[in-house]
Amino acid sequence: MSETKSAKSELFEGRAWVVILRGLNAIAFGLLAVAWPGIMLRQLVALFGLYALVHGGLSLVAAAGHRGQRGCMLLVMEGIVGVFAGISTLQTRAPSPMAFALLVWLWAVASGVLRIAEAVRLRRTLSGDVWLMLSGVVTVLLGGMLVLRPMIGVIGLALLISVSALIWGVFEMLLGWEIRAVRHPARS
């Protein structure tokens, strides 16, 4: 790890726990969506809505107190996208699989592009930028798969979203642990 990255990693400074919680949130969502026997569309929509709302809220918490720092506005925008997607999803009364796939696609592309932009913008200052980049790439790939297979069915949709969530959750956890390691280096 370069000295410049460890010295300048300020956007998430003191907020590694928030990034780790974002990863745990994604992993919990992924496990629930895939393990729920006979998941129905309504439950999948509610699970995703709660996930997006919590993820967006945690993104806003991570950005709080770091106004004006490099990458902060991208993190705020990611938080707003997540909160908006969560609220929109939870307010849906009778979701159709196509409408839900469209909403997840919009969220995935916007959120993934913002994560990639954050990683590019912070590549010289953020330790763990590769994990943030990979998290964004997986999220954009989810959006791409939803465009290619919009009529995948509820079980297929649950599997696709949950596997993606598990992968980007692990990347978020790795990012959080790397940020934490910069702040609390191992003592020899």
Buried (B, 14 or more C-beta within 10 A) or exposed (E): EEEEBBEBBBBBBEBBBBBBBBBBBBBBBBBBBBEBEEBEBBBBBBBBBBBBBBBBBBBBBBBBEBEEBBBBBBBBBBBBBBBBBBEBBBEBEEBEBEBBBBBBBBBBBBBBBBBBBBBBBBEEBBBBBBBBBBBBBBBBBBBBBBEEEEEBEBEEBBBBBBBBBBBBBBBBBBBBBBBBBBBEEEEE
